[in-house]
């Protein structure tokens, strides 16, 4: 299990008017990225390897450009 105690969580700047349906990302930890539901900050978080998260973000950006 990855310790997320030192995580610095942030929401996307594009999540402003979504009515609270947001995710938060912590990308300040070595080798991992945490993802959690902003409505439940004490709940479970998903943890991805940094390279896996980067590939996901790149894929999303690619899809948006189509």
C-alpha angles and dihedrals in degrees: 000000000000118000109232095178092113095045119131106210124207138175125222114267086230094062096080103116101028097111094244097306095130142126125220124217129205111198100161097091122096113261098350142074121208123211124190142164109266091215091059107038093164093049130090122308131203117231123207132183109254092245092050092051091048090052090050093050091047090051092051091049090049092052092050090055093057 
